[in-house]
Amino acid sequence: MHLTLPDSDEQAAGDFVSWRDGGVLAAADELYWWIAQDYVGPDGVARTREGVAASVPVSPYEERQVLPHERTHAGPKEGRLRLLRATQTQLEPIFLLYDADPVFTRPDGEPAVDVEEGGVRTRMWPVAGGEVTIDTPFLIADGHHRYETAVAYREENPAATHTFAILVSSRAPGLEIFPTHRIVQSVGDVPGDEVDAPGDGITLYRNGRYLRVQTDDDFGPRVVESFAPEGVSYTAYADDAIAAVDRGDAAAAFLLQPVTTEQVAAFADAGDVMPQKSTFFFPKLTSGLLFHPV
């Protein structure tokens, strides 16, 4: 928090230098770190997601080495760019997917770092060996603002050619995209068939009844947008969405199925962006364990 959400950019820069010079932060020569995160998802299932931390080249989206799937906003990028200028360090990794089998396996022995935060256990092992090539394009799972900030920083500082990412194979066990259900204050007529409980496809919950939405579109977030609901909020937990309607805090809830990695890749490859809150990659990457000077 001292670095990523500081009182000022100058304070963050001063803290970083103080921690580095005082030995709080240690320099490391390793090219790669293996990262394992043990977590329980919104569905109550325990999993371990694993990937590799690495320095990756920065390039504009037009070069198609790194592809986005969502739209960003100017405000957060402006703040991140000021912080990057002040610290000259990437303070948080970007979460990237690659379409190949995992390039490494977990190293033997005990991890060099083992921490728990917010119910997520993160372990890190240094990876021995030389440089490894992973075929691009990479797909941004999380960190669009951070990546676009790195691109902007390179434009004003051509020496800042790389940024910092956790690379996860789209084929790796433990990688899950969870749905983001829509809680709405109002919505008009929605065609569908009454069912006993949520299931495949899109389910509307309203007035104590479940309705399987009739649609030819298999992309749930886009279908919900087509009904132009008002007062939309989001949750990863279907029970919370249903409870909000039962309490009278909302008029209805759209219960969605998870977006697949194939759907994310198809949008990115076509140069399209998904509706807001289409994907929920959980857990977030743990900040503060690795830093990347630029």
Disulfide bonds with the S-S distance in Angstrom:
none
